[in-house]
Each structure stands twice: as structure tokens, then as C-alpha cells.
Amino acid sequence: MGAVVLVAAYMQVAFWTLAAGRQVKRLRKLFFHCIMQQEIGWFDVNETGELNTRLTDDIYKINEGIGDKVGMLIQSFTTFVAAFIIGFSKGWKLTLVILAVSPVLGFSAFIFSKVGLTHTSPCMCESAHTRVHTPLLTVFLHCVSLGTDVLHFPGAECLCQSWSRG
């Protein structure tokens, strides 16, 4: 039985990843054809780097969403339904007790996750200085990665001084 589960799990991930790859390829082709059909003035308004970045980010998000996550969603939902069917067929009294207690367990899990997130928020660990300079650092690193002239970047001197101070 374990070998069957192993093969089925591999096939699930492989086929959903293959489907995601095909969808990404199709979307890239459609995006390219749509861009090529734009008027020349459209390219004056939209920057090339912005288009590439948006295409890469959006396609990556779609690939991540379609990939094995859809298979995991279907598997989890099927397991959920099958567990209740087996539970009602084998021991309906215990299944009813579990159904009665499930909303309380779900609500308590929600409360614990909210409490956990508020106590481990990254904003609590940051100083005001770090919160102010984080957006500048992001843009600065993006400029450096693109190979542009960082000296003309507004706020570069302040950011460089902040960086050198640690």
C-alpha cells in the first residue's frame, strides 16, 4: 500500500507541475503577442524593465498557484470527505462527537494563530530607523542589480551612510 501511495504522490506532483509549466508557457506567448500588437506610443509610457519584472513576478505567482498546490488542495479535500464517510460507516457516534467539537477546535486554532502572529511580528523587532530605510534599501538593491548608476539614486547618500553605520 505504501508503494502505491508513493507512486500516486509522485504522479500528482509531476502532472500538476507539468500542467503549470504548460500554462505558464501559454501565458508568456499570449503576453508577448499582446505586447507586440501595441502601438508605438504605448512603449513610451511603459518601461521595459517594468514589463519584464511584472511578467516574471506574475508568471511565478501563477506557476506557484497552479503547481502542486492545486493537487494538494484536491488531495486534502478528498481526504476530508473520505474521513467523514469512513467515520460515519465505522463509528457514527464518535463521528458526531467530533463534528460537534470541530467548530470549537477551529475557533481556538484561529485565536492561537492570531496571538502567535502578533507576538512574532517582524515589525516588533525592527527599529524606527530600519522601518524608514527598508523601502530605500529595496530600491537601492534593485538599482544595483540592474547595473544602473546608483549615484543618481535619490537618497543614496543617506542610505550609504546608514549602511556603513550598520
Stockholm file with secondary structure:
# STOCKHOLM 1.0

chainA/1-166         MGAVVLVAAYMQVAFWTLAAGRQVKRLRKLFFHCIMQQEIGWFDVNETGELNTRLTDDIYKINEGIGDKVGMLIQSFTTFVAAFIIGFSKGWKLTLVILAVSPVLGFSAFIFSKVGLTHTSPCMCESAHTRVHTPLLTVFLHCVSLGTDVLHFPGAECLCQSWSRG
#=GR chainA/1-166 SS CHHHHHHHHHHHHHHHHHHHHHHHHHHHHHHHHHHHTSCHHHHHHSCHHHHHHHHHHHHHHHHHHHTHHHHHHHHHHHHHHHHHHHHHHHCHHHHHHHHHHHHHHHHHHHHHHHHHHHHSCHHHHSCHHHHHHHHHHHHHHHHHHHTCCGGGSTTHHHHHHHHHHC
#=GC SS_cons         CHHHHHHHHHHHHHHHHHHHHHHHHHHHHHHHHHHHTSCHHHHHHSCHHHHHHHHHHHHHHHHHHHTHHHHHHHHHHHHHHHHHHHHHHHCHHHHHHHHHHHHHHHHHHHHHHHHHHHHSCHHHHSCHHHHHHHHHHHHHHHHHHHTCCGGGSTTHHHHHHHHHHC
//
